Amino acid sequence: MNSPFKLTAVLALVLAASVYALAAPTAAWAAGPDSEKALLQKLVDHQAIEDLMTAYGMTLDHRDFPAFGRLFAEDATYGGSRGEPTRGRAAIQAQLDKTLTSNVNHLPEPGHHVYFDPLIEIDGDHATGQTLGAYAVPDPSASFGWRLTFFITYEDKFVKREGHWLFQERMLVAAKAPSAAQGSAPAGQAPTRAPTAPAR
């Protein structure tokens, strides 16, 4: 079982690979241009929803409440684990304007919203999402000069209207503060805590 057999085996593998390479694009096209178009649209929608999530934090950080309000559908719902949710774009905008402007928790400014690990499921003109978020404030005594005041989970429903993705519902689920039994935070780093209201 020397070179003639080995050469035959090699040629057979090359031939099989060539056939597959030629057949794969044909199979994809056989699925139809509609499926490719649908896949592209889903990718575009996914990016648009991530941009919406980013705009949520940026508009609040810049205190641009009119722009913040426009991220929500007219009949949107916004709330958390405490109290009744706020309903309607205008009411949601007014609530966040009042909460952040009054700064009842006396947090150092300027603060910054961050989000990560988004999970998004799209179904036509509707979508659902879950995202982890945090709020960072300046703190000269903390590592890198910033500390995170809380971690939170955003539970979202989105709707696409007139070609634009909007929040249909955003519910905030705050992480529990670590107990004394879990140990204190490392030196120079403040422990995270849950917000006192569904305000961010």
Sequence and secondary structure as in RCSB ss.txt:
>XXXX:A:sequence
MNSPFKLTAVLALVLAASVYALAAPTAAWAAGPDSEKALLQKLVDHQAIEDLMTAYGMTLDHRDFPAFGRLFAED
ATYGGSRGEPTRGRAAIQAQLDKTLTSNVNHLPEPGHHVYFDPLIEIDGDHATGQTLGAYAVPDPSASFGWRLTF
FITYEDKFVKREGHWLFQERMLVAAKAPSAAQGSAPAGQAPTRAPTAPAR
>XXXX:A:secstr
  HHHHHHHHHHHHHHHHHHHHHHHHHHHHT HHHHHHHHHHHHHHHHHHHHHHHHHHHHHTT HHHHHTTEEEE
EEEEESSS  EESHHHHHHHHHHHHHHTTT   SS EEEEEEEEEEEETTEEEEEEEEEEEEE TTSGGGEEEEE
EEEEEEEEEEETTEEEEEEEEEEE     GGG    TT       SSS  
